[in-house]
């Protein structure tokens, strides 16, 4: 039984996302493949809510510093183009945010 209000739970999710954003630059280069492997069970195109959760976790956790993107960029582009929800602005924004972070970190 949870006694948290929705606003407290939302606040916790925001703070966890901020923590991940600060920590992901310290992830080892080889961890990107492990993250892709861990998210794979969630990336079922027949269940849109699970797929969106898996894609969201990847967009949040995947490192974008150094050469880390060489491992995950082809897989992410395949996911975006082949398994996505057509016409979903939220889905496109998720991947565009990840690619924007990659571009920012690369230059």
MDTraj code that builds the backbone (N, CA, C; nanometers):
import mdtraj as md
import numpy as np

residues = "UNK UNK UNK UNK UNK UNK UNK UNK UNK UNK UNK UNK UNK UNK UNK UNK UNK UNK UNK UNK UNK UNK UNK UNK UNK UNK UNK UNK UNK UNK UNK UNK UNK UNK UNK UNK UNK UNK UNK UNK UNK UNK UNK UNK UNK UNK UNK UNK UNK UNK UNK UNK UNK UNK UNK UNK UNK UNK UNK UNK UNK UNK UNK UNK UNK UNK UNK UNK UNK UNK UNK UNK UNK UNK UNK UNK UNK UNK UNK UNK UNK UNK UNK UNK UNK UNK UNK UNK UNK UNK UNK UNK UNK UNK UNK UNK UNK UNK UNK UNK UNK UNK UNK UNK UNK UNK UNK".split()
xyz = np.array([
    [0.0854, -0.1176, 0.0000],
    [0.0000, 0.0000, 0.0000],
    [0.0893, 0.1230, 0.0000],
    [0.0607, 0.2122, -0.0888],
    [0.1379, 0.3348, -0.0986],
    [0.0558, 0.4517, -0.0459],
    [0.1193, 0.5340, 0.0341],
    [0.0498, 0.6484, 0.0912],
    [0.0949, 0.7793, 0.0280],
    [0.1681, 0.7700, -0.0809],
    [0.2157, 0.8900, -0.1482],
    [0.1040, 0.9515, -0.2313],
    [0.1063, 1.0810, -0.2402],
    [0.0144, 1.1469, -0.3314],
    [0.0727, 1.1397, -0.4714],
    [-0.0083, 1.1675, -0.5697],
    [0.0401, 1.1659, -0.7077],
    [0.1479, 1.2707, -0.7292],
    [0.1347, 1.3850, -0.6648],
    [0.2351, 1.4898, -0.6841],
    [0.3688, 1.4499, -0.6234],
    [0.3679, 1.3783, -0.5131],
    [0.4923, 1.3307, -0.4524],
    [0.5566, 1.2257, -0.5431],
    [0.4769, 1.1344, -0.5962],
    [0.5298, 1.0323, -0.6866],
    [0.5871, 1.0969, -0.8127],
    [0.5181, 1.1953, -0.8672],
    [0.5684, 1.2649, -0.9867],
    [0.6974, 1.3383, -0.9547],
    [0.7045, 1.3983, -0.8374],
    [0.8251, 1.4684, -0.7955],
    [0.9425, 1.3711, -0.7834],
    [0.9174, 1.2528, -0.7313],
    [1.0230, 1.1516, -0.7203],
    [1.0728, 1.1099, -0.8582],
    [0.9805, 1.0920, -0.9529],
    [1.0219, 1.0540, -1.0885],
    [1.1075, 1.1629, -1.1523],
    [1.0716, 1.2884, -1.1320],
    [1.1496, 1.3995, -1.1869],
    [1.2893, 1.4010, -1.1268],
    [1.2988, 1.3820, -0.9968],
    [1.4291, 1.3823, -0.9312],
    [1.5145, 1.2633, -0.9738],
    [1.4532, 1.1472, -0.9924],
    [1.5284, 1.0317, -1.0417],
    [1.5811, 1.0573, -1.1831],
    [1.4999, 1.1187, -1.2674],
    [1.5444, 1.1518, -1.4033],
    [1.6610, 1.2501, -1.3991],
    [1.6552, 1.3471, -1.3111],
    [1.7667, 1.4425, -1.2970],
    [1.8936, 1.3721, -1.2502],
    [1.8774, 1.2798, -1.1585],
    [1.9928, 1.2039, -1.1081],
    [2.0570, 1.1222, -1.2204],
    [1.9746, 1.0549, -1.2995],
    [2.0271, 0.9771, -1.4122],
    [2.0971, 1.0690, -1.5109],
    [2.0381, 1.1845, -1.5382],
    [2.0987, 1.2792, -1.6329],
    [2.2372, 1.3225, -1.5869],
    [2.2548, 1.3374, -1.4574],
    [2.3854, 1.3779, -1.4053],
    [2.4842, 1.2609, -1.4035],
    [2.4336, 1.1412, -1.3869],
    [2.5204, 1.0236, -1.3735],
    [2.5595, 0.9600, -1.5059],
    [2.4791, 0.9764, -1.6097],
    [2.5038, 0.8998, -1.7320],
    [2.6359, 0.9329, -1.8000],
    [2.6936, 1.0489, -1.7721],
    [2.8244, 1.0787, -1.8312],
    [2.9358, 0.9961, -1.7658],
    [2.9052, 0.9308, -1.6550],
    [3.0033, 0.8489, -1.5856],
    [2.9869, 0.6998, -1.6137],
    [2.8879, 0.6630, -1.6963],
    [2.8697, 0.5222, -1.7308],
    [2.9864, 0.4766, -1.8168],
    [3.0310, 0.3548, -1.7962],
    [3.1382, 0.2980, -1.8780],
    [3.0905, 0.2835, -2.0219],
    [3.1833, 0.2913, -2.1154],
    [3.1484, 0.2876, -2.2573],
    [3.0737, 0.1599, -2.2952],
    [3.1076, 0.0481, -2.2383],
    [3.0440, -0.0782, -2.2720],
    [2.9049, -0.0979, -2.2153],
    [2.8610, -0.0080, -2.1299],
    [2.7309, -0.0241, -2.0652],
    [2.6133, 0.0009, -2.1588],
    [2.6351, 0.0715, -2.2677],
    [2.5252, 0.1006, -2.3596],
    [2.4642, -0.0280, -2.4143],
    [2.5472, -0.1247, -2.4498],
    [2.4950, -0.2516, -2.5007],
    [2.4176, -0.3250, -2.3923],
    [2.4660, -0.3200, -2.2702],
    [2.3943, -0.3828, -2.1592],
    [2.2577, -0.3163, -2.1382],
    [2.2505, -0.1856, -2.1568],
    [2.1230, -0.1142, -2.1441],
    [2.0267, -0.1552, -2.2547],
    [2.0780, -0.1670, -2.3765],
    [1.9936, -0.2125, -2.4877],
    [1.9407, -0.3533, -2.4604],
    [2.0261, -0.4397, -2.4100],
    [1.9855, -0.5775, -2.3800],
    [1.8808, -0.5811, -2.2684],
    [1.8992, -0.4967, -2.1665],
    [1.8055, -0.4940, -2.0544],
    [1.6685, -0.4407, -2.0961],
    [1.6662, -0.3474, -2.1896],
    [1.5392, -0.2885, -2.2340],
    [1.4696, -0.3724, -2.3400],
    [1.5397, -0.4662, -2.4003],
    [1.4840, -0.5451, -2.5109],
    [1.3498, -0.6116, -2.4777],
    [1.3320, -0.6715, -2.3590],
    [1.2016, -0.7334, -2.3308],
    [1.0853, -0.6337, -2.3288],
    [1.1134, -0.5084, -2.3031],
    [1.0077, -0.4073, -2.3013],
    [0.9726, -0.3560, -2.4404],
    [1.0561, -0.3841, -2.5378],
    [1.0393, -0.3257, -2.6702],
    [0.9572, -0.4152, -2.7629],
    [0.8435, -0.4585, -2.7147],
    [0.7514, -0.5402, -2.7934],
    [0.6582, -0.4462, -2.8695],
    [0.6608, -0.4490, -3.0026],
    [0.5788, -0.3553, -3.0798],
    [0.4285, -0.3812, -3.0681],
    [0.3878, -0.4934, -3.0098],
    [0.2458, -0.5257, -2.9964],
    [0.1836, -0.4680, -2.8695],
    [0.2663, -0.4136, -2.7819],
    [0.2179, -0.3532, -2.6573],
    [0.2753, -0.2128, -2.6500],
    [0.1969, -0.1166, -2.6940],
    [0.2456, 0.0211, -2.7071],
    [0.2915, 0.0802, -2.5741],
    [0.2233, 0.0512, -2.4648],
    [0.2628, 0.1111, -2.3367],
    [0.3966, 0.0553, -2.2880],
    [0.4173, -0.0754, -2.3028],
    [0.5482, -0.1338, -2.2654],
    [0.6581, -0.0834, -2.3574],
    [0.6264, -0.0749, -2.4861],
    [0.7254, -0.0273, -2.5819],
    [0.7670, 0.1155, -2.5492],
    [0.6701, 0.2009, -2.5180],
    [0.7013, 0.3395, -2.4845],
    [0.7830, 0.3475, -2.3563],
    [0.7539, 0.2617, -2.2592],
    [0.8335, 0.2589, -2.1355],
    [0.9776, 0.2198, -2.1664],
    [0.9973, 0.1153, -2.2455],
    [1.1329, 0.0736, -2.2820],
    [1.2077, 0.1812, -2.3581],
    [1.1401, 0.2442, -2.4530],
    [1.2025, 0.3512, -2.5303],
    [1.2364, 0.4703, -2.4404],
    [1.1485, 0.5011, -2.3467],
    [1.1737, 0.6120, -2.2537],
    [1.2950, 0.5844, -2.1663],
    [1.3061, 0.4622, -2.1179],
    [1.4216, 0.4263, -2.0360],
    [1.5507, 0.4344, -2.1157],
    [1.5473, 0.3886, -2.2399],
    [1.6664, 0.3998, -2.3236],
    [1.7037, 0.5460, -2.3466],
    [1.6051, 0.6274, -2.3791],
    [1.6320, 0.7687, -2.4048],
    [1.6877, 0.8378, -2.2808],
    [1.6476, 0.7926, -2.1647],
    [1.6962, 0.8528, -2.0405],
    [1.8360, 0.8032, -2.0044],
    [1.8610, 0.6735, -2.0169],
    [1.9845, 0.6148, -1.9660],
    [2.1000, 0.6089, -2.0648],
    [2.0734, 0.5994, -2.1949],
    [2.1840, 0.5792, -2.2890],
    [2.2851, 0.6927, -2.2816],
    [2.4123, 0.6595, -2.2689],
    [2.5156, 0.7637, -2.2623],
    [2.5380, 0.8251, -2.4001],
    [2.5683, 0.9539, -2.4004],
    [2.5898, 1.0243, -2.5283],
    [2.7261, 1.0909, -2.5348],
    [2.8136, 1.0578, -2.4425],
    [2.9464, 1.1179, -2.4414],
    [3.0460, 1.0277, -2.5139],
    [3.1496, 1.0875, -2.5653],
    [3.2560, 1.0111, -2.6297],
    [3.2058, 0.9272, -2.7460],
    [3.2537, 0.8045, -2.7524],
    [3.2167, 0.7133, -2.8607],
    [3.1024, 0.6201, -2.8216],
    [3.0342, 0.6485, -2.7135],
    [2.9296, 0.5593, -2.6635],
    [2.8174, 0.5385, -2.7651],
    [2.7863, 0.6406, -2.8430],
    [2.6737, 0.6316, -2.9358],
    [2.7005, 0.5372, -3.0519],
    [2.8250, 0.5078, -3.0795],
    [2.8560, 0.4165, -3.1897],
    [2.7880, 0.2817, -3.1689],
    [2.7719, 0.2422, -3.0442],
    [2.7085, 0.1150, -3.0109],
    [2.5575, 0.1213, -3.0286],
    [2.4941, 0.2280, -2.9805],
    [2.3487, 0.2285, -2.9755],
    [2.2788, 0.3050, -3.0870],
    [2.3459, 0.3919, -3.1586],
    [2.2783, 0.4744, -3.2588],
    [2.2087, 0.3919, -3.3676],
    [2.2736, 0.2922, -3.4289],
    [2.2015, 0.2135, -3.5303],
    [2.0773, 0.1434, -3.4747],
    [2.0878, 0.0894, -3.3542],
    [1.9737, 0.0197, -3.2935],
    [1.8599, 0.1162, -3.2640],
    [1.8920, 0.2344, -3.2136],
    [1.7892, 0.3343, -3.1824],
    [1.7206, 0.3822, -3.3098],
    [1.7963, 0.4064, -3.4138],
    [1.7351, 0.4498, -3.5394],
    [1.6439, 0.3413, -3.5963],
    [1.6843, 0.2143, -3.5855],
    [1.5978, 0.1038, -3.6303],
    [1.4699, 0.1002, -3.5486],
    [1.4822, 0.1137, -3.4175],
    [1.3629, 0.1139, -3.3318],
    [1.2688, 0.2274, -3.3684],
    [1.3251, 0.3457, -3.3850],
    [1.2443, 0.4634, -3.4136],
    [1.1685, 0.4471, -3.5448],
    [1.2369, 0.3988, -3.6461],
    [1.1762, 0.3927, -3.7791],
    [1.0869, 0.2705, -3.8003],
    [1.1167, 0.1589, -3.7352],
    [1.0430, 0.0377, -3.7670],
    [0.9383, -0.0032, -3.6642],
    [0.9561, 0.0325, -3.5405],
    [0.8688, -0.0200, -3.4356],
    [0.7877, 0.0877, -3.3655],
    [0.7904, 0.2050, -3.4153],
    [0.7275, 0.3149, -3.3444],
    [0.5787, 0.3239, -3.3633],
    [0.5232, 0.4160, -3.2933],
    [0.3820, 0.4470, -3.3041],
    [0.3701, 0.5579, -3.4076],
    [0.3160, 0.5258, -3.5226],
    [0.3064, 0.6234, -3.6308],
    [0.2236, 0.7446, -3.5885],
    [0.2767, 0.8612, -3.6165],
    [0.2049, 0.9848, -3.5888],
    [0.2038, 1.0277, -3.4439],
    [0.2849, 0.9654, -3.3597],
    [0.2884, 1.0014, -3.2185],
    [0.3962, 1.1065, -3.1946],
    [0.3533, 1.2266, -3.1606],
    [0.4481, 1.3349, -3.1338],
    [0.5334, 1.3036, -3.0118],
    [0.4760, 1.2376, -2.9112],
    [0.5510, 1.2040, -2.7900],
    [0.6622, 1.1041, -2.8209],
    [0.6310, 1.0069, -2.9046],
    [0.7301, 0.9055, -2.9418],
    [0.8443, 0.9694, -3.0206],
    [0.8102, 1.0542, -3.1172],
    [0.9136, 1.1218, -3.1953],
    [0.9965, 1.2151, -3.1079],
    [0.9321, 1.2857, -3.0158],
    [1.0039, 1.3779, -2.9268],
    [1.1015, 1.3036, -2.8374],
    [1.0656, 1.1828, -2.7980],
    [1.1529, 1.1002, -2.7147],
    [1.2852, 1.0750, -2.7852],
    [1.2792, 1.0281, -2.9090],
    [1.4011, 0.9977, -2.9838],
    [1.4730, 1.1245, -3.0266],
    [1.3988, 1.2274, -3.0635],
    [1.4634, 1.3529, -3.1015],
    [1.5390, 1.4143, -2.9836],
    [1.4845, 1.4006, -2.8638],
    [1.5544, 1.4495, -2.7450],
    [1.6865, 1.3769, -2.7240],
    [1.6858, 1.2458, -2.7440],
    [1.8086, 1.1678, -2.7315],
    [1.9102, 1.2091, -2.8378],
    [1.8657, 1.2248, -2.9609],
    [1.9567, 1.2653, -3.0687],
    [2.0072, 1.4079, -3.0491],
    [1.9240, 1.4961, -2.9949],
    [1.9671, 1.6328, -2.9647],
    [2.0753, 1.6324, -2.8576],
    [2.0575, 1.5481, -2.7561],
    [2.1599, 1.5369, -2.6517],
    [2.2895, 1.4825, -2.7086],
    [2.2784, 1.3857, -2.7997],
    [2.3980, 1.3318, -2.8648],
    [2.4696, 1.4400, -2.9450],
    [2.3949, 1.5188, -3.0206],
    [2.4551, 1.6266, -3.0994],
    [2.5212, 1.7304, -3.0088],
    [2.4553, 1.7636, -2.9003],
    [2.5107, 1.8624, -2.8057],
    [2.6397, 1.8106, -2.7424],
    [2.6405, 1.6840, -2.7023],
    [2.7577, 1.6276, -2.6366],
    [2.8735, 1.6037, -2.7345],
    [2.8399, 1.5856, -2.8621],
    [2.9435, 1.5576, -2.9618],
    [3.0181, 1.6831, -3.0042],
    [2.9551, 1.7978, -2.9920],
    [3.0189, 1.9210, -3.0410],
    [3.0437, 2.0175, -2.9317],
])
top = md.Topology()
chain = top.add_chain()
for i, resn in enumerate(residues, 1):
    res = top.add_residue(resn, chain, resSeq=i)
    for name in ("N", "CA", "C"):
        top.add_atom(name, md.element.get_by_symbol(name[0]), res)
traj = md.Trajectory(xyz[None], top)
